[in-house]
Amino acid sequence: MPNSSNNAVYNGSTSTQVQTPTSNLPPNHSFAIGRFLADAEQKCPLGLNTVQSAVEVEAAAKARMLAKLQAFEQQFQSQR
């Protein structure tokens, strides 16, 4: 009967260097937050959110709406 469980290969030696697992994620920790915030429909977590004034909120909403209207208009202008 082998010394390892679940049919794992074990040579009994610990003198070899352990290989570190590789990851496809970038080393910076803001990657996950950036992915989360990249979606305009997602809200920022409360701990990361900065407080905005009513004027700033309204200006940002108007800018988003203007961008959507321009994209909509451009879509139909290109079909003519």
The first five atom37 places (N, CA, C, CB, O) and aatype in JSON, in Angstrom:
{
  "aatype": [12, 14, 2, 15, 15, 2, 2, 0, 19, 18, 2, 7, 15, 16, 15, 16, 5, 19, 5, 16, 14, 16, 15, 2, 10, 14, 14, 2, 8, 15, 13, 0, 9, 7, 1, 13, 10, 0, 3, 0, 6, 5, 11, 4, 14, 10, 7, 10, 2, 16, 19, 5, 15, 0, 19, 6, 19, 6, 0, 0, 0, 11, 0, 1, 12, 10, 0, 11, 10, 5, 0, 13, 6, 5, 5, 13, 5, 15, 5, 1],
  "atom_mask": [
    [1, 1, 1, 1, 1],
    [1, 1, 1, 1, 1],
    [1, 1, 1, 1, 1],
    [1, 1, 1, 1, 1],
    [1, 1, 1, 1, 1],
    [1, 1, 1, 1, 1],
    [1, 1, 1, 1, 1],
    [1, 1, 1, 1, 1],
    [1, 1, 1, 1, 1],
    [1, 1, 1, 1, 1],
    [1, 1, 1, 1, 1],
    [1, 1, 1, 0, 1],
    [1, 1, 1, 1, 1],
    [1, 1, 1, 1, 1],
    [1, 1, 1, 1, 1],
    [1, 1, 1, 1, 1],
    [1, 1, 1, 1, 1],
    [1, 1, 1, 1, 1],
    [1, 1, 1, 1, 1],
    [1, 1, 1, 1, 1],
    [1, 1, 1, 1, 1],
    [1, 1, 1, 1, 1],
    [1, 1, 1, 1, 1],
    [1, 1, 1, 1, 1],
    [1, 1, 1, 1, 1],
    [1, 1, 1, 1, 1],
    [1, 1, 1, 1, 1],
    [1, 1, 1, 1, 1],
    [1, 1, 1, 1, 1],
    [1, 1, 1, 1, 1],
    [1, 1, 1, 1, 1],
    [1, 1, 1, 1, 1],
    [1, 1, 1, 1, 1],
    [1, 1, 1, 0, 1],
    [1, 1, 1, 1, 1],
    [1, 1, 1, 1, 1],
    [1, 1, 1, 1, 1],
    [1, 1, 1, 1, 1],
    [1, 1, 1, 1, 1],
    [1, 1, 1, 1, 1],
    [1, 1, 1, 1, 1],
    [1, 1, 1, 1, 1],
    [1, 1, 1, 1, 1],
    [1, 1, 1, 1, 1],
    [1, 1, 1, 1, 1],
    [1, 1, 1, 1, 1],
    [1, 1, 1, 0, 1],
    [1, 1, 1, 1, 1],
    [1, 1, 1, 1, 1],
    [1, 1, 1, 1, 1],
    [1, 1, 1, 1, 1],
    [1, 1, 1, 1, 1],
    [1, 1, 1, 1, 1],
    [1, 1, 1, 1, 1],
    [1, 1, 1, 1, 1],
    [1, 1, 1, 1, 1],
    [1, 1, 1, 1, 1],
    [1, 1, 1, 1, 1],
    [1, 1, 1, 1, 1],
    [1, 1, 1, 1, 1],
    [1, 1, 1, 1, 1],
    [1, 1, 1, 1, 1],
    [1, 1, 1, 1, 1],
    [1, 1, 1, 1, 1],
    [1, 1, 1, 1, 1],
    [1, 1, 1, 1, 1],
    [1, 1, 1, 1, 1],
    [1, 1, 1, 1, 1],
    [1, 1, 1, 1, 1],
    [1, 1, 1, 1, 1],
    [1, 1, 1, 1, 1],
    [1, 1, 1, 1, 1],
    [1, 1, 1, 1, 1],
    [1, 1, 1, 1, 1],
    [1, 1, 1, 1, 1],
    [1, 1, 1, 1, 1],
    [1, 1, 1, 1, 1],
    [1, 1, 1, 1, 1],
    [1, 1, 1, 1, 1],
    [1, 1, 1, 1, 1]
  ],
  "atom_positions": [
    [[0.85, -1.18, 0.0], [0.0, 0.0, 0.0], [0.9, 1.24, 0.0], [-0.97, 0.0, 1.23], [1.84, 1.31, 0.79]],
    [[0.62, 2.23, -0.86], [1.47, 3.42, -0.92], [1.29, 4.3, 0.3], [1.16, 4.22, -2.18], [0.3, 4.2, 1.02]],
    [[2.3, 5.18, 0.53], [2.28, 6.09, 1.67], [1.36, 7.29, 1.45], [3.67, 6.56, 1.97], [1.02, 7.99, 2.4]],
    [[0.97, 7.54, 0.21], [0.17, 8.73, -0.07], [-1.31, 8.38, -0.15], [0.63, 9.38, -1.38], [-1.69, 7.23, -0.36]],
    [[-2.13, 9.41, 0.03], [-3.57, 9.2, -0.05], [-4.1, 9.67, -1.39], [-4.28, 9.92, 1.1], [-3.48, 10.5, -2.05]],
    [[-5.22, 9.17, -1.78], [-5.91, 9.56, -3.01], [-5.02, 9.42, -4.25], [-6.38, 10.99, -2.9], [-5.1, 10.24, -5.17]],
    [[-4.19, 8.41, -4.27], [-3.32, 8.11, -5.41], [-2.37, 9.25, -5.77], [-4.16, 7.77, -6.62], [-1.96, 9.37, -6.92]],
    [[-2.03, 10.09, -4.81], [-1.08, 11.17, -5.04], [0.33, 10.6, -5.1], [-1.18, 12.25, -3.93], [0.64, 9.61, -4.43]],
    [[1.18, 11.21, -5.88], [2.55, 10.76, -6.01], [3.38, 11.46, -4.95], [3.12, 11.04, -7.44], [3.35, 12.68, -4.83]],
    [[4.13, 10.69, -4.19], [4.96, 11.24, -3.13], [6.28, 10.5, -3.14], [4.27, 11.13, -1.74], [6.3, 9.28, -3.03]],
    [[7.38, 11.23, -3.27], [8.68, 10.57, -3.32], [9.37, 10.56, -1.96], [9.56, 11.24, -4.33], [10.47, 10.01, -1.85]],
    [[8.77, 11.15, -0.94], [9.34, 11.12, 0.39], [10.4, 12.17, 0.63], [0.0, 0.0, 0.0], [10.88, 12.3, 1.76]],
    [[10.76, 12.92, -0.36], [11.81, 13.92, -0.22], [11.2, 15.31, -0.12], [12.8, 13.85, -1.4], [10.3, 15.66, -0.88]],
    [[11.7, 16.09, 0.83], [11.26, 17.48, 0.94], [12.39, 18.44, 0.59], [10.75, 17.77, 2.36], [12.27, 19.65, 0.82]],
    [[13.47, 17.91, 0.04], [14.61, 18.75, -0.29], [14.38, 19.53, -1.58], [15.87, 17.91, -0.42], [15.07, 20.52, -1.84]],
    [[13.43, 19.12, -2.39], [13.18, 19.85, -3.63], [12.32, 21.08, -3.34], [12.49, 18.95, -4.68], [11.51, 21.08, -2.41]],
    [[12.51, 22.09, -4.13], [11.77, 23.32, -3.94], [10.31, 23.11, -4.34], [12.39, 24.47, -4.76], [10.01, 22.49, -5.36]],
    [[9.42, 23.63, -3.53], [8.0, 23.53, -3.83], [7.67, 24.54, -4.9], [7.14, 23.75, -2.56], [8.05, 25.71, -4.82]],
    [[6.94, 24.08, -5.9], [6.57, 24.97, -7.0], [5.36, 25.79, -6.58], [6.27, 24.16, -8.29], [4.36, 25.25, -6.11]],
    [[5.46, 27.1, -6.76], [4.34, 27.97, -6.39], [3.29, 27.93, -7.48], [4.82, 29.43, -6.14], [3.63, 27.86, -8.67]],
    [[2.02, 27.97, -7.11], [0.97, 27.95, -8.13], [0.98, 29.24, -8.94], [-0.41, 27.74, -7.48], [1.24, 30.32, -8.4]],
    [[0.7, 29.12, -10.2], [0.65, 30.3, -11.05], [-0.78, 30.78, -11.15], [1.23, 30.0, -12.46], [-1.73, 30.01, -11.02]],
    [[-0.91, 32.05, -11.39], [-2.24, 32.65, -11.48], [-2.29, 33.54, -12.7], [-2.59, 33.45, -10.2], [-1.29, 34.16, -13.07]],
    [[-3.44, 33.6, -13.33], [-3.62, 34.48, -14.48], [-4.0, 35.9, -14.07], [-4.67, 33.92, -15.41], [-4.14, 36.77, -14.92]],
    [[-4.17, 36.12, -12.78], [-4.57, 37.44, -12.31], [-3.35, 38.35, -12.19], [-5.29, 37.33, -10.95], [-2.27, 37.89, -11.84]],
    [[-3.52, 39.63, -12.47], [-2.4, 40.56, -12.31], [-2.03, 40.7, -10.84], [-2.75, 41.93, -12.9], [-2.86, 40.45, -9.96]],
    [[-0.79, 41.09, -10.56], [-0.34, 41.17, -9.17], [-0.98, 42.29, -8.35], [1.14, 41.33, -9.14], [-0.94, 42.25, -7.12]],
    [[-1.55, 43.3, -9.0], [-2.12, 44.4, -8.22], [-3.47, 43.99, -7.63], [-2.27, 45.67, -9.09], [-4.24, 43.27, -8.26]],
    [[-3.74, 44.47, -6.43], [-4.95, 44.08, -5.73], [-6.17, 44.86, -6.18], [-4.76, 44.25, -4.25], [-7.3, 44.5, -5.84]],
    [[-5.97, 45.91, -6.92], [-7.12, 46.7, -7.37], [-7.77, 46.08, -8.6], [-6.69, 48.13, -7.68], [-8.77, 46.59, -9.1]],
    [[-7.22, 44.97, -9.1], [-7.76, 44.33, -10.29], [-9.22, 43.92, -10.08], [-6.93, 43.11, -10.66], [-10.06, 44.2, -10.93]],
    [[-9.51, 43.26, -8.97], [-10.87, 42.79, -8.72], [-11.82, 43.97, -8.56], [-10.91, 41.91, -7.46], [-12.95, 43.92, -9.04]],
    [[-11.38, 45.01, -7.91], [-12.22, 46.19, -7.72], [-12.44, 46.88, -9.07], [-11.58, 47.18, -6.71], [-13.54, 47.33, -9.36]],
    [[-11.4, 46.95, -9.87], [-11.53, 47.56, -11.19], [-12.5, 46.81, -12.08], [0.0, 0.0, 0.0], [-13.28, 47.42, -12.81]],
    [[-12.47, 45.49, -12.01], [-13.42, 44.68, -12.78], [-14.84, 44.93, -12.3], [-13.08, 43.18, -12.67], [-15.77, 45.01, -13.1]],
    [[-15.0, 45.06, -11.0], [-16.32, 45.3, -10.43], [-16.85, 46.66, -10.85], [-16.27, 45.2, -8.9], [-18.03, 46.8, -11.18]],
    [[-16.0, 47.65, -10.83], [-16.44, 49.01, -11.14], [-16.5, 49.29, -12.64], [-15.51, 49.99, -10.49], [-17.03, 50.32, -13.04]],
    [[-15.97, 48.38, -13.47], [-16.0, 48.59, -14.91], [-17.43, 48.55, -15.45], [-15.15, 47.55, -15.61], [-17.72, 49.18, -16.47]],
    [[-18.31, 47.83, -14.78], [-19.7, 47.74, -15.19], [-20.43, 48.96, -14.64], [-20.36, 46.42, -14.69], [-20.52, 49.15, -13.42]],
    [[-20.95, 49.79, -15.53], [-21.6, 51.04, -15.1], [-22.86, 50.79, -14.28], [-21.95, 51.88, -16.31], [-23.28, 51.66, -13.52]],
    [[-23.46, 49.62, -14.41], [-24.68, 49.32, -13.67], [-24.39, 48.92, -12.22], [-25.45, 48.21, -14.36], [-25.29, 48.95, -11.38]],
    [[-23.15, 48.55, -11.93], [-22.79, 48.13, -10.58], [-22.54, 49.35, -9.71], [-21.54, 47.21, -10.61], [-22.06, 50.38, -10.18]],
    [[-22.87, 49.22, -8.46], [-22.61, 50.28, -7.49], [-21.31, 49.99, -6.75], [-23.8, 50.43, -6.5], [-20.97, 48.83, -6.52]],
    [[-20.62, 51.02, -6.39], [-19.38, 50.89, -5.62], [-19.71, 50.42, -4.21], [-18.61, 52.24, -5.6], [-20.69, 50.88, -3.63]],
    [[-18.9, 49.52, -3.63], [-19.13, 49.12, -2.24], [-19.07, 50.35, -1.32], [-18.09, 48.07, -1.79], [-18.3, 51.28, -1.57]],
    [[-19.88, 50.35, -0.29], [-20.01, 51.52, 0.57], [-18.68, 51.98, 1.15], [-20.96, 51.23, 1.68], [-18.45, 53.19, 1.27]],
    [[-17.81, 51.05, 1.52], [-16.54, 51.43, 2.11], [-15.61, 52.13, 1.14], [0.0, 0.0, 0.0], [-14.7, 52.84, 1.57]],
    [[-15.82, 51.95, -0.16], [-14.95, 52.56, -1.16], [-15.56, 53.79, -1.8], [-14.62, 51.55, -2.24], [-14.91, 54.48, -2.59]],
    [[-16.78, 54.08, -1.47], [-17.5, 55.17, -2.1], [-17.13, 56.51, -1.47], [-19.01, 54.94, -2.0], [-17.0, 56.62, -0.25]],
    [[-16.96, 57.51, -2.3], [-16.73, 58.86, -1.8], [-18.06, 59.61, -1.84], [-15.63, 59.61, -2.63], [-18.87, 59.38, -2.73]],
    [[-18.27, 60.47, -0.89], [-19.51, 61.22, -0.81], [-19.47, 62.35, -1.84], [-19.73, 61.79, 0.63], [-18.51, 63.12, -1.9]],
    [[-20.52, 62.43, -2.65], [-20.61, 63.47, -3.65], [-21.74, 64.43, -3.29], [-20.83, 62.87, -5.06], [-22.73, 64.05, -2.66]],
    [[-21.56, 65.66, -3.69], [-22.62, 66.64, -3.45], [-23.75, 66.4, -4.44], [-22.07, 68.1, -3.57], [-23.58, 65.69, -5.43]],
    [[-24.89, 66.99, -4.17], [-26.06, 66.84, -5.05], [-25.76, 67.38, -6.44], [-27.28, 67.55, -4.45], [-26.24, 66.83, -7.44]],
    [[-24.99, 68.45, -6.52], [-24.63, 69.05, -7.81], [-23.76, 68.08, -8.61], [-23.9, 70.4, -7.61], [-23.96, 67.92, -9.81]],
    [[-22.79, 67.45, -7.94], [-21.92, 66.49, -8.62], [-22.7, 65.27, -9.11], [-20.79, 66.04, -7.7], [-22.47, 64.78, -10.21]],
    [[-23.62, 64.79, -8.29], [-24.44, 63.63, -8.66], [-25.29, 63.97, -9.88], [-25.33, 63.19, -7.48], [-25.39, 63.17, -10.81]],
    [[-25.91, 65.15, -9.87], [-26.75, 65.56, -10.99], [-25.92, 65.75, -12.26], [-27.49, 66.87, -10.65], [-26.35, 65.35, -13.34]],
    [[-24.75, 66.34, -12.14], [-23.88, 66.54, -13.31], [-23.43, 65.2, -13.88], [-22.65, 67.39, -12.92], [-23.38, 65.04, -15.1]],
    [[-23.1, 64.26, -13.02], [-22.68, 62.93, -13.49], [-23.84, 62.22, -14.19], [-22.16, 62.09, -12.32], [-23.63, 61.57, -15.21]],
    [[-25.04, 62.34, -13.65], [-26.21, 61.71, -14.26], [-26.5, 62.33, -15.63], [-27.45, 61.86, -13.35], [-26.82, 61.61, -16.58]],
    [[-26.38, 63.65, -15.74], [-26.6, 64.33, -17.02], [-25.54, 63.9, -18.04], [-26.57, 65.85, -16.84], [-25.86, 63.69, -19.21]],
    [[-24.3, 63.77, -17.6], [-23.23, 63.35, -18.5], [-23.46, 61.93, -19.01], [-21.86, 63.45, -17.8], [-23.25, 61.65, -20.19]],
    [[-23.9, 61.04, -18.12], [-24.19, 59.66, -18.54], [-25.35, 59.64, -19.54], [-24.54, 58.77, -17.32], [-25.29, 58.93, -20.55]],
    [[-26.39, 60.4, -19.26], [-27.55, 60.44, -20.16], [-27.17, 61.03, -21.51], [-28.69, 61.25, -19.54], [-27.6, 60.52, -22.55]],
    [[-26.37, 62.09, -21.51], [-25.93, 62.7, -22.76], [-25.11, 61.71, -23.58], [-25.1, 63.97, -22.47], [-25.28, 61.63, -24.8]],
    [[-24.24, 60.96, -22.93], [-23.43, 59.97, -23.64], [-24.32, 58.88, -24.25], [-22.4, 59.33, -22.68], [-24.08, 58.44, -25.37]],
    [[-25.34, 58.46, -23.51], [-26.26, 57.44, -24.04], [-27.05, 57.99, -25.23], [-27.23, 56.96, -22.94], [-27.25, 57.29, -26.22]],
    [[-27.51, 59.23, -25.12], [-28.26, 59.84, -26.22], [-27.39, 60.02, -27.47], [-28.83, 61.19, -25.79], [-27.85, 59.79, -28.59]],
    [[-26.14, 60.43, -27.28], [-25.24, 60.6, -28.41], [-24.94, 59.26, -29.08], [-23.93, 61.26, -27.97], [-24.88, 59.19, -30.31]],
    [[-24.76, 58.21, -28.29], [-24.52, 56.88, -28.85], [-25.74, 56.4, -29.62], [-24.15, 55.88, -27.74], [-25.61, 55.8, -30.69]],
    [[-26.92, 56.66, -29.08], [-28.16, 56.27, -29.75], [-28.31, 57.01, -31.07], [-29.37, 56.56, -28.84], [-28.63, 56.4, -32.1]],
    [[-28.07, 58.31, -31.05], [-28.17, 59.13, -32.26], [-27.15, 58.7, -33.3], [-27.99, 60.61, -31.92], [-27.46, 58.62, -34.49]],
    [[-25.95, 58.43, -32.86], [-24.88, 58.02, -33.77], [-25.2, 56.67, -34.42], [-23.54, 57.95, -33.03], [-24.85, 56.44, -35.58]],
    [[-25.84, 55.8, -33.69], [-26.2, 54.49, -34.22], [-27.14, 54.64, -35.41], [-26.86, 53.62, -33.11], [-26.99, 53.94, -36.42]],
    [[-28.11, 55.53, -35.31], [-29.08, 55.69, -36.39], [-28.56, 56.58, -37.51], [-30.35, 56.27, -35.84], [-29.02, 56.44, -38.65]],
    [[-27.63, 57.46, -37.24], [-27.03, 58.26, -38.31], [-26.16, 57.4, -39.2], [-26.21, 59.41, -37.72], [-26.07, 57.66, -40.4]],
    [[-25.53, 56.39, -38.65], [-24.65, 55.53, -39.45], [-25.45, 54.57, -40.33], [-23.72, 54.75, -38.55], [-24.89, 54.0, -41.26]],
    [[-26.74, 54.39, -40.05], [-27.56, 53.47, -40.84], [-28.19, 54.15, -42.05], [-28.65, 52.87, -39.97], [-28.8, 53.48, -42.88]],
    [[-28.07, 55.45, -42.18], [-28.67, 56.18, -43.3], [-27.89, 56.0, -44.56], [-28.79, 57.64, -43.0], [-28.26, 56.55, -45.6]]
  ]
}
